[in-house]
Amino acid sequence: MHALLLYSKNVVAAVHVGRKGLLNEVALKTVEKMKTLSSEQITGVVGPHICGDCYEVDEQMATQIHQTHPATGGKKNYLNLFAGLKKQLAGIPVENMNICTMENQRYFSYRARKDDARQVGLSPYESQSRN
């Protein structure tokens, strides 16, 4: 799961991009919608997420995603969703916080701990007054 924050001068969007979101181009569709609302440059930031070295999936799933999004490949049954997302959003600067939720104990990862904990991300936004 990737928490993607997209923003421009006047528009902000928070998007969840996991395997299905990448396949369904959720981030790209969000950018297209944002462009109808503002002509300003859009920038993205990806929050903590499982990295490509830790995100192991079954062979069928890996093959399906690697066929349509080759950038997600690397190791055989592993997915690098950030690489696929960055390729999908070519031309839009996207920063990766480079925090793996499976490797970093400060963040929840069901794959690492198999419990029902949750985490939440907040995105503060300061509006500009229009005087």
Summary of the structure (lengths in Angstrom):
residues: 131
radius of gyration: 15.8
end to end distance: 39.7
largest distance: 56.9
contacts: 345
relative contact order: 0.19
helix: 32%
strand: 18%
